[in-house]
Amino acid sequence: MKAAFITLGCKTNSYDTQAMMKILKEAGYDIINYHDKADVYIINTCAVTNISEAKSRQAIHKAVKNSPGAVVIAAGCYSQLSPDDVINIPGVDAVVGIKDRHRLAEIIKDAQKQKTIQVYPISDERIFEHLSVDSFEDKTRAFIKIQEGCDNYCSYCIIPYARGPARSRNLEDIIKEVKNVVSSGHKEIILTGIHIASYGKDLKNNSLIDLIEKLNDIENLKRIRLGSLEPKILDENFLARLSKLYKVCPSFHISLQSGCDNTLKRMNRKYTSQEYYDIVCNVRKYFPNCGITTDVIVGFPAETEEDFEKSYEFCKKVGFMKIHVFPFSLKKGTAAEHIEPKVEKSVIKNRCDKMLSLSAAMQDEFNSSFIGKTFEVLFEQNNDDINEGYTDNYIFVKTRYNQVLTGQIRKVKLVTNHTEFAEAEISE
């Protein structure tokens, strides 16, 4: 039997897909490219925005069209939130929620006989579903899922309803998995989850920084990169301990969402802009050359022009390496659905364009500040004799070289800034 996967959405979904691939491999399936004809298609869906749901439906339609008669399984957040809608998409044979992915091989057998929905309430779930990976094929970096769910309930976000409450993975399981992916050749891991800052809050005597300290001791692991962080975890104690761990990459994605306090309050974020700024300054005290990226939503309900300008000026003040800009997307079932007035789409687009221009200017300035400096780069791929990879502080690097360097960590000198990447020379 041949199975094919497609993944939409976040790094956590990427991990979940890899874990489901492992389950099917162990059941005797051959994993093939999604564009080829398979006996089974698994679409790991996303529901973070309405566009994400639309893309999930498109992926399902593509699978059905690509191989009529194949078993089509829809998994992930969209499936968890809207199982009845998904099962009624023509060609879908089974819908799998967040809890039962470990039973995927069994669910496929059931779906060959009749349509089935394997979705159960998640709001009171307290157990981390045991999934695991041994490697990430065709990737130099491995995602390591350390927790599931979120308790924050930001007013724009549907994910706590899809993933359930925050729950942590057993520390020993994480360490074992990291050792496995390192033995498979991965030099860098990325700690991921829905809300990794909450790791350990449901465990005894373990926290995120405790976990990172233990991972730092793993032999042959070269780099530890952190997924998206809530600002308040980056307190003095956390940063002081983190700065002593030489494998931790000085690259931080610190979620902002808005630089305007009025908007932050409506979003149900748990900090003010000043608190955020103080945290960023402290991060830079411990990690002077770090890259700091963030997310910003523009056009949140009731965001005035003055609110947006405050957010814009705040981002300029912080001086991010890059901003991931998101136009507000209304999700039914969230508190933001009831916040008025809504911002017109044309206004949102103009604000997006302005924030994106700021992001490009900041990325150009950040990259320029390191031209002439030497970094170690983990190379991830080679295209037409151009090797591509990332520095530890997450500058995207390209270098022409007479060897394929994929999977290697090499010293390079940054020589030219191209805004979105830096051109480099190998330091022999």
C-alpha positions as CSV (number, residue, x, y, z in Angstrom):
1,M,0.0,0.0,0.0
2,K,1.2,3.5,-0.9
3,A,0.4,6.5,1.3
4,A,0.9,10.2,0.7
5,F,0.7,13.2,3.0
6,I,0.2,16.9,2.7
7,T,0.7,19.3,5.7
8,L,-0.9,22.7,6.1
9,G,-0.1,25.2,8.8
10,C,2.4,25.3,11.6
11,K,5.6,23.5,12.7
12,T,3.6,21.4,15.1
13,N,1.6,20.1,12.2
14,S,4.8,19.2,10.4
15,Y,5.9,17.2,13.4
16,D,2.5,15.4,13.6
17,T,2.7,14.5,10.0
18,Q,6.2,13.0,10.4
19,A,4.9,11.0,13.4
20,M,2.0,9.7,11.3
21,M,4.3,8.8,8.5
22,K,6.3,6.7,11.0
23,I,3.2,4.9,12.1
24,L,2.3,3.9,8.6
25,K,5.8,2.9,7.7
26,E,5.8,0.6,10.7
27,A,2.5,-0.8,9.4
28,G,4.1,-1.7,6.1
29,Y,3.1,1.3,4.0
30,D,5.4,3.0,1.4
31,I,5.4,6.8,1.8
32,I,5.3,8.5,-1.6
33,N,5.1,12.0,-2.9
34,Y,1.7,13.7,-2.6
35,H,1.7,14.4,-6.3
36,D,1.9,10.7,-7.2
37,K,-1.0,8.3,-7.2
38,A,-1.4,6.7,-3.8
39,D,-3.8,4.2,-2.2
40,V,-4.2,6.5,0.9
41,Y,-4.0,10.3,1.2
42,I,-3.7,11.9,4.6
43,I,-4.3,15.7,4.7
44,N,-3.1,17.3,7.9
45,T,-5.4,20.3,8.0
46,C,-5.1,23.8,9.5
47,A,-7.8,26.1,10.9
48,V,-5.9,29.1,12.1
49,T,-7.5,31.4,9.5
50,N,-10.4,31.0,7.0
51,I,-7.8,30.9,4.3
52,S,-6.2,28.0,6.0
53,E,-9.5,26.1,6.0
54,A,-10.0,26.9,2.3
55,K,-6.5,25.6,1.5
56,S,-7.3,22.5,3.5
57,R,-10.4,21.9,1.4
58,Q,-8.4,22.5,-1.8
59,A,-5.8,19.9,-0.7
60,I,-8.6,17.4,-0.1
61,H,-10.1,18.0,-3.5
62,K,-6.7,17.6,-5.1
63,A,-6.2,14.2,-3.5
64,V,-9.6,13.0,-4.6
65,K,-9.0,14.2,-8.1
66,N,-5.5,12.8,-8.2
67,S,-6.4,9.2,-7.4
68,P,-10.1,8.4,-7.6
69,G,-10.9,5.5,-5.3
70,A,-8.1,6.1,-2.9
71,V,-8.8,6.3,0.8
72,V,-8.8,10.0,1.9
73,I,-8.2,10.8,5.5
74,A,-8.5,14.4,6.9
75,A,-6.7,15.1,10.2
76,G,-5.6,18.1,12.1
77,C,-7.3,21.3,13.5
78,Y,-9.9,21.8,10.8
79,S,-11.0,18.2,11.2
80,Q,-11.2,18.6,15.0
81,L,-13.3,21.8,14.8
82,S,-15.6,20.9,11.9
83,P,-15.8,17.1,11.5
84,D,-19.3,17.1,10.0
85,D,-18.3,19.6,7.4
86,V,-15.2,17.7,6.5
87,I,-16.7,14.3,6.3
88,N,-19.3,15.7,3.8
89,I,-16.6,16.8,1.4
90,P,-17.0,14.4,-1.6
91,G,-14.3,11.7,-1.4
92,V,-13.4,12.0,2.3
93,D,-13.5,8.6,4.0
94,A,-12.4,9.4,7.5
95,V,-12.0,12.4,9.8
96,V,-9.4,12.2,12.5
97,G,-9.1,14.7,15.4
98,I,-6.3,15.6,17.7
99,K,-6.5,12.6,20.0
100,D,-6.5,9.5,17.9
101,R,-3.7,9.9,15.4
102,H,-1.7,7.1,17.0
103,R,-4.5,4.8,15.7
104,L,-4.1,5.9,12.1
105,A,-3.3,2.5,10.5
106,E,-6.4,1.0,12.2
107,I,-8.6,4.0,11.2
108,I,-7.5,3.5,7.5
109,K,-8.7,-0.1,7.7
110,D,-12.1,1.0,9.1
111,A,-12.4,3.7,6.4
112,Q,-11.9,1.2,3.6
113,K,-15.2,-0.4,4.8
114,Q,-17.3,2.7,5.7
115,K,-17.0,6.4,6.4
116,T,-15.9,7.2,9.9
117,I,-15.4,10.2,12.2
118,Q,-12.8,9.7,14.9
119,V,-13.1,13.1,16.6
120,Y,-13.7,13.5,20.4
121,P,-14.0,16.4,22.8
122,I,-10.7,18.0,23.6
123,S,-11.5,20.7,26.0
124,D,-10.8,18.6,29.1
125,E,-7.9,16.6,27.7
126,R,-4.9,16.3,30.1
127,I,-2.9,13.6,28.4
128,F,-0.2,14.3,25.8
129,E,-0.8,11.9,22.9
130,H,2.2,9.7,22.5
131,L,3.6,10.3,19.0
132,S,7.3,10.0,18.0
133,V,9.7,10.5,15.2
134,D,13.1,9.0,14.3
135,S,14.1,11.5,11.7
136,F,12.9,14.2,9.3
137,E,13.6,12.9,5.8
138,D,15.1,15.5,3.4
139,K,15.5,18.0,6.3
140,T,18.7,19.0,8.1
141,R,16.7,20.3,11.1
142,A,14.3,18.2,13.1
143,F,11.2,19.5,14.8
144,I,10.7,18.2,18.3
145,K,7.2,18.5,19.7
146,I,7.4,19.1,23.5
147,Q,3.9,20.1,24.3
148,E,0.3,20.3,23.0
149,G,-2.5,22.8,23.5
150,C,-2.9,26.3,25.0
151,D,-4.6,27.9,27.9
152,N,-4.3,31.6,26.9
153,Y,-7.5,32.1,24.8
154,C,-6.4,35.2,22.9
155,S,-9.5,36.7,21.5
156,Y,-8.6,36.2,17.8
157,C,-7.4,32.6,18.2
158,I,-9.4,29.4,17.6
159,I,-6.5,27.0,18.3
160,P,-7.2,26.4,22.0
161,Y,-10.6,25.1,20.9
162,A,-8.9,22.8,18.4
163,R,-5.9,21.6,20.4
164,G,-7.3,21.7,24.0
165,P,-5.6,22.8,27.2
166,A,-1.8,22.9,27.5
167,R,-0.2,19.6,28.4
168,S,3.5,18.6,28.4
169,R,5.4,15.7,27.0
170,N,7.3,13.5,29.3
171,L,10.9,14.8,29.6
172,E,12.5,11.4,29.2
173,D,10.6,10.8,25.9
174,I,11.8,14.1,24.5
175,I,15.4,13.3,25.4
176,K,15.1,9.9,23.8
177,E,13.7,11.3,20.6
178,V,16.3,14.0,20.3
179,K,19.0,11.3,20.7
180,N,17.3,9.3,17.9
181,V,17.1,12.2,15.5
182,V,20.8,13.2,16.2
183,S,21.8,9.6,15.5
184,S,19.9,9.9,12.2
185,G,22.2,12.7,11.2
186,H,20.3,15.8,12.3
187,K,22.5,18.5,13.8
188,E,19.9,21.0,14.8
189,I,16.5,20.6,16.6
190,I,13.7,23.1,16.8
191,L,11.5,22.8,20.0
192,T,7.9,23.2,18.9
193,G,4.4,23.0,20.2
194,I,1.3,25.1,20.4
195,H,2.6,27.1,23.4
196,I,6.0,25.9,24.4
197,A,6.4,28.5,27.1
198,S,3.9,26.5,29.2
199,Y,6.0,23.4,29.0
200,G,6.3,21.8,32.4
201,K,3.5,23.6,34.2
202,D,1.6,20.3,34.5
203,L,4.7,18.3,35.4
204,K,6.6,18.0,38.7
205,N,10.0,19.8,38.9
206,N,10.4,20.4,35.2
207,S,10.2,23.6,33.2
208,L,11.2,24.7,29.7
209,I,14.6,25.9,30.8
210,D,15.2,22.6,32.7
211,L,14.4,20.8,29.5
212,I,16.8,22.9,27.4
213,E,19.6,22.5,29.9
214,K,19.3,18.7,29.6
215,L,19.1,18.7,25.8
216,N,22.2,20.9,25.7
217,D,24.2,17.9,27.2
218,I,23.3,15.5,24.3
219,E,26.4,14.4,22.4
220,N,26.7,15.3,18.7
221,L,23.7,17.7,18.9
222,K,25.1,21.0,17.6
223,R,22.2,23.5,17.7
224,I,19.0,24.0,19.7
225,R,16.5,26.5,18.3
226,L,13.4,27.6,20.1
227,G,10.0,27.9,18.5
228,S,7.6,30.8,19.1
229,L,7.8,32.2,22.7
230,E,5.4,34.2,24.8
231,P,7.3,37.3,26.1
232,K,6.9,36.8,29.8
233,I,8.8,33.5,29.9
234,L,11.9,35.5,29.1
235,D,12.6,36.7,32.6
236,E,15.9,37.3,34.2
237,N,16.3,33.8,35.6
238,F,15.4,32.1,32.2
239,L,17.7,34.3,30.2
240,A,20.6,34.0,32.6
241,R,20.4,30.2,32.5
242,L,19.8,30.1,28.7
243,S,22.8,32.3,28.0
244,K,25.1,29.7,29.5
245,L,24.0,27.0,27.0
246,Y,26.3,27.2,24.0
247,K,24.1,25.1,21.7
248,V,21.2,27.4,22.0
249,C,20.8,29.6,18.9
250,P,20.6,33.4,19.5
251,S,17.4,33.6,17.5
252,F,14.1,34.3,19.2
253,H,10.6,34.5,17.8
254,I,8.8,36.6,20.5
255,S,5.1,36.9,19.8
256,L,3.9,40.6,19.8
257,Q,0.6,40.8,17.8
258,S,0.3,44.6,18.3
259,G,2.4,47.4,19.7
260,C,-0.7,49.3,20.8
261,D,-1.9,48.7,24.4
262,N,-5.5,49.2,23.5
263,T,-5.4,46.5,20.9
264,L,-3.4,44.2,23.1
265,K,-6.1,44.4,25.7
266,R,-8.8,43.6,23.2
267,M,-6.7,40.7,22.0
268,N,-6.5,39.4,25.6
269,R,-2.7,39.4,25.5
270,K,-1.1,39.3,28.9
271,Y,1.5,42.1,28.6
272,T,1.8,45.8,27.7
273,S,4.0,47.3,25.0
274,Q,6.4,48.6,27.7
275,E,6.7,45.2,29.3
276,Y,7.4,43.7,25.9
277,Y,10.0,46.3,25.1
278,D,11.8,45.8,28.5
279,I,11.9,42.0,27.8
280,V,13.4,42.5,24.3
281,C,16.1,44.8,25.8
282,N,16.9,42.2,28.4
283,V,17.2,39.5,25.7
284,R,19.7,41.6,23.8
285,K,21.6,42.1,27.0
286,Y,22.3,38.4,27.2
287,F,22.4,37.8,23.5
288,P,23.9,40.9,21.8
289,N,23.8,39.6,18.2
290,C,20.5,37.8,18.4
291,G,17.9,37.9,15.7
292,I,14.4,38.7,17.0
293,T,11.4,38.1,14.9
294,T,7.7,38.5,15.7
295,D,4.1,38.3,14.5
296,V,1.9,41.3,14.1
297,I,-1.8,41.3,13.3
298,V,-3.1,44.4,11.5
299,G,-6.7,45.4,11.2
300,F,-7.9,43.8,14.4
301,P,-11.5,44.8,15.2
302,A,-11.7,48.4,16.6
303,E,-8.1,49.2,15.6
304,T,-8.2,52.9,14.7
305,E,-5.6,54.6,12.5
306,E,-4.0,56.0,15.7
307,D,-3.9,52.4,17.2
308,F,-2.2,51.2,14.0
309,E,0.4,54.0,14.0
310,K,1.2,53.2,17.6
311,S,1.8,49.6,16.7
312,Y,3.9,50.7,13.7
313,E,6.1,53.1,15.6
314,F,6.5,50.5,18.4
315,C,7.8,47.9,15.9
316,K,10.2,50.5,14.5
317,K,11.4,51.3,18.1
318,V,12.0,47.6,18.8
319,G,13.9,47.0,15.6
320,F,13.0,43.5,14.8
321,M,15.0,41.3,12.4
322,K,11.7,40.6,10.6
323,I,8.0,40.9,11.2
324,H,5.5,38.2,10.1
325,V,2.5,40.4,9.2
326,F,-1.0,38.9,9.2
327,P,-4.2,40.7,8.1
328,F,-6.9,40.0,10.7
329,S,-9.0,37.0,9.7
330,L,-12.3,36.6,11.6
331,K,-12.8,33.1,13.1
332,K,-16.3,32.2,14.2
333,G,-16.3,31.0,17.8
334,T,-13.6,33.4,19.0
335,A,-14.2,36.4,21.2
336,A,-13.0,38.7,18.4
337,E,-16.2,37.8,16.5
338,H,-18.1,40.1,18.8
339,I,-15.7,43.0,18.9
340,E,-16.9,46.0,16.8
341,P,-16.4,47.9,14.6
342,K,-14.7,45.7,12.1
343,V,-11.9,47.3,9.9
344,E,-12.6,47.5,6.2
345,K,-10.5,45.1,4.0
346,S,-9.0,47.9,2.0
347,V,-7.8,49.6,5.1
348,I,-6.3,46.4,6.4
349,K,-4.5,45.9,3.1
350,N,-3.0,49.4,3.2
351,R,-1.8,48.8,6.8
352,C,-0.4,45.4,5.9
353,D,1.6,46.9,3.0
354,K,3.0,49.6,5.3
355,M,4.0,47.1,8.0
356,L,5.6,44.8,5.4
357,S,7.6,47.6,4.1
358,L,8.9,48.3,7.6
359,S,9.8,44.7,8.0
360,A,11.8,44.6,4.8
361,A,13.7,47.8,5.8
362,M,14.5,46.2,9.2
363,Q,15.6,43.0,7.7
364,D,17.9,44.9,5.3
365,E,19.4,46.9,8.2
366,F,19.8,43.8,10.4
367,N,21.6,41.8,7.6
368,S,23.8,44.8,6.7
369,S,25.1,45.1,10.3
370,F,26.8,41.7,9.9
371,I,28.4,42.1,6.5
372,G,32.1,41.3,6.9
373,K,31.5,39.1,9.9
374,T,32.1,35.3,10.1
375,F,29.4,32.8,11.1
376,E,28.8,29.1,11.2
377,V,26.1,28.1,8.8
378,L,24.1,24.9,8.7
379,F,23.5,24.3,5.0
380,E,20.1,22.9,4.2
381,Q,20.0,22.6,0.4
382,N,21.8,23.1,-2.9
383,N,20.3,24.6,-6.0
384,D,22.4,25.0,-9.1
385,D,25.7,25.0,-7.2
386,I,24.3,27.5,-4.7
387,N,24.4,26.2,-1.1
388,E,21.7,27.7,1.2
389,G,21.4,27.7,4.9
390,Y,21.1,29.7,8.1
391,T,23.4,31.3,10.6
392,D,22.8,30.7,14.3
393,N,21.0,34.1,14.5
394,Y,18.8,33.1,11.5
395,I,20.3,35.1,8.6
396,F,19.5,33.2,5.4
397,V,22.7,32.6,3.6
398,K,23.6,31.7,0.0
399,T,27.0,30.8,-1.2
400,R,28.4,29.4,-4.5
401,Y,30.8,26.6,-3.9
402,N,32.1,23.6,-5.8
403,Q,30.7,21.1,-3.4
404,V,27.3,20.2,-2.1
405,L,27.3,21.3,1.6
406,T,23.9,20.1,2.6
407,G,23.9,18.9,6.2
408,Q,27.3,20.4,7.0
409,I,28.1,23.2,9.3
410,R,30.7,25.5,7.8
411,K,32.3,28.8,8.6
412,V,31.4,31.6,6.2
413,K,32.1,35.3,5.8
414,L,29.0,37.4,4.9
415,V,30.1,39.6,1.9
416,T,26.9,41.1,0.4
417,N,23.5,41.9,1.7
418,H,20.5,41.2,-0.6
419,T,17.8,42.1,2.1
420,E,16.1,38.7,2.1
421,F,19.5,36.8,2.2
422,A,23.2,37.4,2.6
423,E,25.7,36.3,0.1
424,A,28.7,34.5,1.7
425,E,32.1,33.1,1.0
426,I,33.3,29.8,2.6
427,S,36.1,30.4,5.1
428,E,38.6,27.6,4.4
